[in-house]
Amino acid sequence: MLTKAEQTAKFIILKVAPIFNKNGYAATSLSDITKATGLTKGAIYGNFKNKEELAVAAFNATVKIMLGRITDHQSLSSSSLRKLFLITDFYRNYYDYSQELGGCPVLNMGVDAKHQNPLLFEYVSYTITKIISNLAKIIEKGQQEEEINSQIDPVLYAKRFYTMIIGAIFMTHTLEDNSYLLETMDQVDDIINNELK
């Protein structure tokens, strides 16, 4: 059971996470935060040391939700090869889903925090590394189960896949055209079928 302070902190994070994600760290003002939460400045800073700490907490909460949804979608199959196809299936619908979050948190915060918030950027970098590592582990498991070609480099393909995915997310959000994600996921599926099997 969460304490009252923990409940308040969670409420603040859930209210402001989409604002940070959409507006960026520097462009999100304290008045944006108080307006979204209906709380005073004192209540906000009674739960968070400063805006930076709140931004990091908001990013981590948003990423946790996003990664949780991807994990849930992957759990539809125990096959490593099938899990890779489930990842591309998830990202085919990512544009609509990420609108709820204010956009893609990894992309938005990565670009925003790179030169403005080194601490937040560390969390973004860690998240990207974790995503690539998880992809590589799926490929490695598929190799152990003899579903995936044992000669390929799991990390190389994990990096390639995530680079293609994040690039397609950028194009889709920038041009508001989901065809970039759809076509790129088809390309990733082709690579899985033609190079990983």
VOPAGU-2260 file (C-alpha; in pm, 1 decimal, decimal comma):
REM VOPAGU-2260
SITE   aa  ch    i         X         Y         Z
SITE  MET   A    0       0,0       0,0       0,0
SITE  LEU   A    1     138,9     337,2    -103,8
SITE  THR   A    2     171,1     610,6     154,2
SITE  LYS   A    3      -9,8     940,4      93,8
SITE  ALA   A    4     320,2    1102,2     -10,7
SITE  GLU   A    5     392,0     816,3    -254,0
SITE  GLN   A    6      39,2     844,3    -397,6
SITE  THR   A    7      85,7    1219,6    -447,0
SITE  ALA   A    8     424,2    1168,9    -615,4
SITE  LYS   A    9     274,8     906,4    -847,4
SITE  PHE   A   10     -16,9    1137,8    -931,0
SITE  ILE   A   11     222,2    1422,6   -1015,3
SITE  ILE   A   12     437,6    1197,9   -1235,1
SITE  LEU   A   13     140,2    1061,2   -1430,6
SITE  LYS   A   14       0,8    1410,9   -1489,2
SITE  VAL   A   15     324,7    1576,3   -1598,2
SITE  ALA   A   16     495,7    1292,8   -1789,3
SITE  PRO   A   17     309,7    1360,9   -2117,6
SITE  ILE   A   18     381,8    1734,4   -2080,0
SITE  PHE   A   19     756,9    1683,1   -2037,2
SITE  ASN   A   20     752,8    1432,1   -2321,9
SITE  LYS   A   21     568,1    1666,0   -2558,8
SITE  ASN   A   22     719,9    2003,4   -2462,1
SITE  GLY   A   23    1066,7    1895,8   -2352,4
SITE  TYR   A   24    1247,6    1966,6   -2028,6
SITE  ALA   A   25    1336,3    2334,6   -2083,3
SITE  ALA   A   26     997,6    2431,3   -2228,0
SITE  THR   A   27     799,4    2274,9   -1943,1
SITE  SER   A   28     744,3    2546,5   -1685,0
SITE  LEU   A   29     647,3    2520,2   -1321,7
SITE  SER   A   30     314,1    2680,8   -1412,2
SITE  ASP   A   31     255,8    2396,7   -1666,0
SITE  ILE   A   32     319,8    2149,2   -1385,2
SITE  THR   A   33      95,1    2320,6   -1128,7
SITE  LYS   A   34    -180,8    2368,8   -1388,1
SITE  ALA   A   35    -173,1    1999,9   -1491,6
SITE  THR   A   36    -174,2    1871,5   -1134,5
SITE  GLY   A   37    -388,4    2135,4    -965,9
SITE  LEU   A   38    -123,1    2145,1    -692,1
SITE  THR   A   39      80,7    2432,6    -554,6
SITE  LYS   A   40     451,1    2488,6    -614,0
SITE  GLY   A   41     509,0    2387,9    -250,4
SITE  ALA   A   42     324,3    2058,3    -300,9
SITE  ILE   A   43     530,2    1980,4    -610,8
SITE  TYR   A   44     861,8    2057,5    -443,4
SITE  GLY   A   45     751,0    1881,4    -128,4
SITE  ASN   A   46     763,6    1561,4    -335,4
SITE  PHE   A   47    1050,0    1636,8    -573,7
SITE  LYS   A   48    1377,4    1814,0    -502,8
SITE  ASN   A   49    1362,7    2010,3    -828,6
SITE  LYS   A   50    1229,2    2007,8   -1184,4
SITE  GLU   A   51    1516,7    1785,6   -1299,9
SITE  GLU   A   52    1428,7    1513,0   -1048,6
SITE  LEU   A   53    1063,9    1532,0   -1157,4
SITE  ALA   A   54    1162,0    1512,3   -1526,7
SITE  VAL   A   55    1373,1    1200,7   -1463,7
SITE  ALA   A   56    1090,1    1037,6   -1264,8
SITE  ALA   A   57     841,7    1125,4   -1541,3
SITE  PHE   A   58    1068,9     983,4   -1812,6
SITE  ASN   A   59    1129,0     661,5   -1616,9
SITE  ALA   A   60     755,3     616,0   -1554,6
SITE  THR   A   61     670,6     671,6   -1922,5
SITE  VAL   A   62     940,6     431,1   -2040,4
SITE  LYS   A   63     829,4     169,4   -1786,8
SITE  ILE   A   64     475,1     183,4   -1927,4
SITE  MET   A   65     603,7     163,7   -2286,2
SITE  LEU   A   66     843,8    -127,0   -2220,8
SITE  GLY   A   67     572,7    -303,4   -2021,8
SITE  ARG   A   68     340,4    -291,4   -2322,5
SITE  ILE   A   69     610,9    -426,4   -2552,7
SITE  THR   A   70     688,6    -707,3   -2304,1
SITE  ASP   A   71     319,3    -795,5   -2273,7
SITE  HIS   A   72     290,6    -810,8   -2652,3
SITE  GLN   A   73     600,8   -1033,0   -2678,8
SITE  SER   A   74     454,3   -1270,4   -2420,8
SITE  LEU   A   75     200,2   -1383,0   -2681,3
SITE  SER   A   76     464,5   -1635,4   -2794,1
SITE  SER   A   77     744,5   -1830,5   -2629,6
SITE  SER   A   78     933,1   -1857,3   -2960,1
SITE  SER   A   79    1225,6   -1615,0   -2987,3
SITE  LEU   A   80    1176,4   -1580,1   -3360,9
SITE  ARG   A   81     807,1   -1507,9   -3311,7
SITE  LYS   A   82     892,2   -1251,8   -3041,4
SITE  LEU   A   83    1091,2   -1053,9   -3300,4
SITE  PHE   A   84     787,1   -1047,6   -3528,1
SITE  LEU   A   85     571,7    -943,1   -3232,1
SITE  ILE   A   86     805,7    -646,8   -3177,5
SITE  THR   A   87     751,3    -525,7   -3533,2
SITE  ASP   A   88     379,5    -590,6   -3488,0
SITE  PHE   A   89     381,7    -369,8   -3176,2
SITE  TYR   A   90     559,2     -85,4   -3354,9
SITE  ARG   A   91     312,4     -93,2   -3644,5
SITE  ASN   A   92      61,6      55,6   -3397,8
SITE  TYR   A   93     312,0     267,0   -3205,8
SITE  TYR   A   94     217,2     601,1   -3359,3
SITE  ASP   A   95    -138,6     590,0   -3222,3
SITE  TYR   A   96     -27,2     446,8   -2888,4
SITE  SER   A   97     253,8     698,1   -2836,8
SITE  GLN   A   98      13,6     990,6   -2884,9
SITE  GLU   A   99    -116,6     912,3   -2533,6
SITE  LEU   A  100     240,0     961,1   -2404,5
SITE  GLY   A  101     296,1    1290,7   -2585,9
SITE  GLY   A  102     513,3    1116,4   -2846,2
SITE  CYS   A  103     798,3     868,4   -2822,7
SITE  PRO   A  104     970,8     925,6   -2486,3
SITE  VAL   A  105    1307,1     785,2   -2596,0
SITE  LEU   A  106    1320,8     998,3   -2909,7
SITE  ASN   A  107    1175,2    1316,0   -2757,4
SITE  MET   A  108    1378,8    1315,1   -2439,4
SITE  GLY   A  109    1693,7    1195,1   -2615,9
SITE  VAL   A  110    1693,9    1491,8   -2851,3
SITE  ASP   A  111    1575,2    1738,3   -2585,5
SITE  ALA   A  112    1809,0    1632,2   -2305,1
SITE  LYS   A  113    2127,8    1583,1   -2509,5
SITE  HIS   A  114    2247,8    1942,1   -2464,6
SITE  GLN   A  115    2021,0    2065,6   -2185,4
SITE  ASN   A  116    1997,8    1804,4   -1914,1
SITE  PRO   A  117    2293,2    1564,5   -1874,6
SITE  LEU   A  118    2126,4    1364,8   -1595,0
SITE  LEU   A  119    1810,3    1302,6   -1796,5
SITE  PHE   A  120    2022,9    1218,4   -2101,4
SITE  GLU   A  121    2202,3     950,6   -1896,0
SITE  TYR   A  122    1866,1     784,2   -1831,4
SITE  VAL   A  123    1775,1     801,9   -2199,9
SITE  SER   A  124    2111,5     648,3   -2297,6
SITE  TYR   A  125    2064,7     373,1   -2040,1
SITE  THR   A  126    1716,2     300,1   -2177,9
SITE  ILE   A  127    1844,7     273,5   -2535,5
SITE  THR   A  128    2124,7      40,3   -2423,1
SITE  LYS   A  129    1872,0    -171,7   -2231,5
SITE  ILE   A  130    1636,7    -197,7   -2531,7
SITE  ILE   A  131    1921,0    -304,1   -2762,5
SITE  SER   A  132    2047,4    -551,5   -2502,5
SITE  ASN   A  133    1700,4    -704,9   -2466,8
SITE  LEU   A  134    1672,5    -741,5   -2844,3
SITE  ALA   A  135    2015,1    -908,4   -2856,9
SITE  LYS   A  136    1910,2   -1150,2   -2579,0
SITE  ILE   A  137    1603,2   -1255,1   -2777,3
SITE  ILE   A  138    1823,9   -1324,5   -3080,5
SITE  GLU   A  139    2079,6   -1514,5   -2867,2
SITE  LYS   A  140    1802,3   -1727,5   -2714,8
SITE  GLY   A  141    1674,1   -1799,3   -3064,9
SITE  GLN   A  142    2022,6   -1912,9   -3163,3
SITE  GLN   A  143    2039,0   -2146,1   -2861,3
SITE  GLU   A  144    1699,7   -2289,0   -2955,5
SITE  GLU   A  145    1820,2   -2325,3   -3319,3
SITE  GLU   A  146    1542,8   -2098,5   -3449,5
SITE  ILE   A  147    1788,5   -1827,0   -3551,4
SITE  ASN   A  148    2106,6   -1857,6   -3757,0
SITE  SER   A  149    2397,0   -1916,2   -3519,0
SITE  GLN   A  150    2639,0   -1731,8   -3750,3
SITE  ILE   A  151    2484,0   -1387,1   -3712,1
SITE  ASP   A  152    2592,9   -1129,9   -3453,3
SITE  PRO   A  153    2300,3   -1066,2   -3211,0
SITE  VAL   A  154    2423,9    -722,4   -3098,4
SITE  LEU   A  155    2481,7    -603,5   -3455,5
SITE  TYR   A  156    2128,0    -702,0   -3557,0
SITE  ALA   A  157    1975,9    -562,0   -3236,6
SITE  LYS   A  158    2143,6    -226,4   -3307,3
SITE  ARG   A  159    2032,8    -237,0   -3669,1
SITE  PHE   A  160    1672,8    -316,7   -3580,1
SITE  TYR   A  161    1645,9     -48,3   -3314,1
SITE  THR   A  162    1809,8     211,1   -3539,0
SITE  MET   A  163    1554,0     132,3   -3809,5
SITE  ILE   A  164    1268,6     145,8   -3558,0
SITE  ILE   A  165    1369,1     476,6   -3397,8
SITE  GLY   A  166    1432,1     631,8   -3740,5
SITE  ALA   A  167    1086,4     525,0   -3855,5
SITE  ILE   A  168     934,1     665,6   -3535,0
SITE  PHE   A  169    1108,1     998,6   -3603,0
SITE  MET   A  170     978,8    1015,4   -3960,3
SITE  THR   A  171     627,1     905,5   -3862,1
SITE  HIS   A  172     595,5    1162,9   -3584,8
SITE  THR   A  173     763,5    1444,0   -3777,0
SITE  LEU   A  174     553,1    1400,7   -4091,5
SITE  GLU   A  175     247,3    1253,2   -3914,9
SITE  ASP   A  176     254,3     964,4   -4158,7
SITE  ASN   A  177     235,1     610,0   -4019,9
SITE  SER   A  178     351,8     460,1   -4350,4
SITE  TYR   A  179     713,5     511,8   -4240,2
SITE  LEU   A  180     663,1     277,2   -3945,8
SITE  LEU   A  181     457,8      28,3   -4146,6
SITE  GLU   A  182     708,4       7,1   -4431,5
SITE  THR   A  183    1010,1     -10,5   -4200,1
SITE  MET   A  184     852,9    -290,2   -3995,4
SITE  ASP   A  185     800,9    -478,2   -4323,6
SITE  GLN   A  186    1172,6    -429,7   -4395,9
SITE  VAL   A  187    1268,2    -559,7   -4049,2
SITE  ASP   A  188    1041,3    -862,0   -4104,6
SITE  ASP   A  189    1219,0    -926,0   -4435,8
SITE  ILE   A  190    1557,0    -916,6   -4261,0
SITE  ILE   A  191    1429,5   -1160,4   -3995,6
SITE  ASN   A  192    1297,4   -1395,2   -4263,8
SITE  ASN   A  193    1596,3   -1371,6   -4498,5
SITE  GLU   A  194    1895,7   -1324,0   -4270,3
SITE  LEU   A  195    1806,0   -1451,9   -3924,3
SITE  LYS   A  196    1627,0   -1778,2   -4005,1
